């Protein structure tokens, strides 16, 4: 459903609520999502360069504990997932934040991930909580630049 809805749209923010916690994660993709991507052999898709991408964490509703992490290695800011892998993988922000589930629309299976892999400035989840997780729900918003 993610790829069908987001295909062809640029400047989007993905927001997800982690199941069983008060954590909210998200990421910004300035480029167009392409649901027609073909896989590089041995990979789930293709790495995309995006120097304006970022990921974030809103902690327990306390804005002072929120984390904004800008892309550090822009050559692999996010992945366009190949058509053959789109039933399992959703947004994939350089593997620092990814949605994955073979069982549902990312709400079952505990395969969504946050990793401190150096692709973004700082981790959005602590080392003790980097285990895989499910989400309750997610939403995608399109950012539209205001014109005067």
Residue pairs with C-beta under 8 A, 6 or more apart in sequence:
1 105
2 86
2 90
2 91
2 99
2 105
2 106
2 138
2 140
3 33
3 35
3 81
3 86
3 90
4 35
5 140
6 12
6 33
6 35
6 140
7 33
7 34
7 35
7 36
8 32
8 33
8 34
8 35
9 32
9 33
9 142
10 29
10 30
10 31
10 32
10 33
11 28
11 29
11 30
11 142
11 143
11 144
11 145
12 28
12 29
12 33
12 140
12 141
12 142
12 143
13 26
13 27
13 28
13 140
13 141
13 143
14 26
14 27
14 28
14 29
14 90
14 91
14 99
14 138
14 139
14 140
15 24
15 25
15 26
15 138
15 139
15 140
15 141
16 24
16 25
16 26
16 99
16 106
16 112
16 135
16 137
16 138
17 23
17 24
17 135
17 136
17 137
17 138
18 24
18 25
18 112
18 133
18 134
18 135
18 136
19 107
19 133
19 134
19 135
19 136
20 133
20 134
21 133
22 59
22 60
22 61
23 57
23 58
23 59
23 60
23 125
24 57
24 58
25 55
25 56
25 57
25 58
25 97
25 114
25 124
25 125
26 55
26 56
26 57
26 58
26 97
27 53
27 54
27 55
27 56
27 78
27 91
27 93
27 97
28 52
28 53
28 54
28 55
28 143
29 50
29 53
29 77
29 78
29 91
29 93
30 50
30 52
30 53
31 48
31 50
31 78
33 80
34 80
35 83
35 86
36 83
37 45
37 46
37 80
37 81
37 82
37 83
38 46
38 82
38 83
39 45
39 46
39 82
39 84
39 85
40 46
43 82
44 79
44 81
44 82
44 85
44 89
44 92
45 79
45 80
45 81
45 82
45 85
45 89
45 92
46 79
46 80
46 82
47 75
47 76
47 78
47 79
47 94
48 76
48 77
48 78
48 79
48 80
49 74
49 75
49 76
49 77
50 71
50 74
50 77
50 78
51 71
51 74
51 77
52 71
53 70
53 71
53 74
53 77
53 78
53 93
53 94
54 68
54 69
54 70
54 71
54 120
55 69
55 93
55 96
55 97
55 120
55 124
56 66
56 67
56 68
56 69
56 124
57 66
57 67
57 124
57 125
58 66
59 65
59 66
59 67
67 122
67 123
67 124
69 96
69 120
69 121
69 122
69 123
69 124
70 120
70 121
71 77
71 94
71 119
71 120
71 121
72 118
72 119
72 120
72 121
73 94
73 118
73 119
76 94
76 119
77 93
77 94
77 119
78 91
78 92
78 93
78 94
79 89
79 92
79 94
79 95
81 89
81 90
81 92
87 102
88 100
88 101
88 102
89 98
89 99
89 100
90 98
90 99
90 100
90 106
90 138
91 97
91 98
91 99
92 98
92 99
92 100
93 120
94 117
94 119
94 120
95 113
95 115
95 117
95 119
96 114
96 115
96 116
96 117
96 119
96 120
96 123
96 124
97 113
97 114
97 115
97 124
98 112
98 113
99 106
99 112
99 135
99 138
100 106
100 109
100 111
100 112
100 113
101 107
101 108
101 109
101 111
101 112
101 134
102 109
102 111
103 109
106 112
106 134
106 135
106 138
107 134
107 135
107 136
107 137
108 134
109 134
110 131
110 132
110 133
110 134
111 132
111 134
112 132
112 133
112 134
112 135
113 130
113 132
113 133
114 123
114 124
114 125
114 129
114 130
114 133
115 123
115 130
116 122
116 123
116 125
116 127
116 130
123 130
